[in-house]
C-alpha cells in the first residue's frame, strides 16, 4: 500500500473511532462526526459574514471555529515538516547524549514549556 | 558530561531562565498592573485594575460612578452636577464586571450616591470568563477574590506574547505607542474625552468618508440570561444601599446596527424593562447615521457623550431630544 494512503487511512480511522469513546450518547457522536465533515466545522457563520463583508477569505476568519488565526496554517505546515522530516521522539530518546548542545536545547524547551502553563491571551478589539 | 551533573546544571539553568523571564516581564509590565503610576504608557494599560485600585486608595474622593465599556469614555464625569463622578470605563466592560466592582466598593465602605450604568449591544454577548484570561481585561484581584500570587503569576510568569514583545521593544527604545492617551493621575479621563479629541477635525471629508465606517463592530455569542441576572443584582444593590441608579444603552453606529441580531437586541431591551427603567440610545437616528458623531463604528464622540448627560439629567424624562426613556414595567 502507498505510504500516503496508509497515513490517510490510519489518521482518519483514529479520528473517527475516538469520537465514539469520547461521546456520551450515540447522538453526540453522530453530531460530532457530521460536524467534522460538514461546513460548520471549517467555516462558521461569522467567517461567512466577514467573507461577504470584506470580499475576501482570510485564514483568520476561517479558523475562528477552532480558535485559530493567521498562524494556524503556518503552524500546521511546521507540524507536518516536524513529523515527516525528523525521526520519531522514541528514536531520539534511545540515542540521546548528555552533551552541551542538548543541555542548551533541553533547558530552553523546558523553560518555554513551563512558561506556557500560564494561559493569558491578548485582547482582540471588536472580535476582529 | 556526567548524567547527574548534566541534569543538575540543566535544572539550575532552567531556574535561571525562568527567573530572568519573570524579571523582564515585571520590568516591562505590558498592562501596567504593577506600575500604576507610570508617566508614560507604551500600550493600553489594564484600566480595570488601575481604576479600581485608585478608588480603593481614595475612598472618599468620589461619591458617584459611571460604569460601562470604553464607549462611555466619551461621557465627561466633570459635566455631571449631582455628585462627584468617576468614569469607570474599561475596554469591553460588561455588567458582571460592574457588579463585582460595585460589590467591592461597597464592601470597602465606599459611599455611593449615584450610579450610571452604560450597557451595550455586546453586554449580552461577551463572556466574563474570556475577559479573565486576557491581560487587558482581567479584573482587580480583590474584585474576583483572586490571590495576589495567582494574579501576578498570570502577568509575569508566562512566555511573552506578541503584545509583550512589542511592549518590551518600545520600552527599551522609549518610543510610546500610547502617547496620545492623556490619562490623568486619577485615570478619570479616557482617549475619548474631549481633552484628547480637540486636535482632531471631525468635519472633514477625509473623516466623514473613512472606509472604517463601512466595517461594523461585530460580536457573536449569547450571555443574555447571565447579563439580565447581573443587572437585576445591581438594581437590588442600588435599592438596598439607597443609590440613585440610572441605566442606559449606548448609541450604536448605523453600520453596526444593521449588522446586529435585532431579535436578540429587542429581547434584551424587553427583559431590561422588566428589571429597571432605562434610557435607550441604541436605535437608528440622526446621530447614528452621521459619521461626524463617531470615531469609528463602535465609539461615539464626546459631543454625543454630552447629549447623553443632558438626557439623563433632564427632569422631564419623556421629552428628550435624543434617547428614549423606558419606564420600569415589572412582571
Interface residues (C-beta under 8 A of the other chain):
Chain A: X45 X46 X49 X50 X53 X98 X99 X100 X103 X106 X107 X108 X110 X111 X112 X114 X115 X116 X118 X119 X120 X121 X122 X123 X125 X126 X127 X128
Chain B: X1 X2 X3 X6 X9 X10 X13 X14 X17 X18 X21 X91 X92 X133 X134 X135 X136 X137 X153 X154 X155 X157 X158 X159 X161 X162 X163 X215 X216 X217 X218 X219 X220 X259 X298
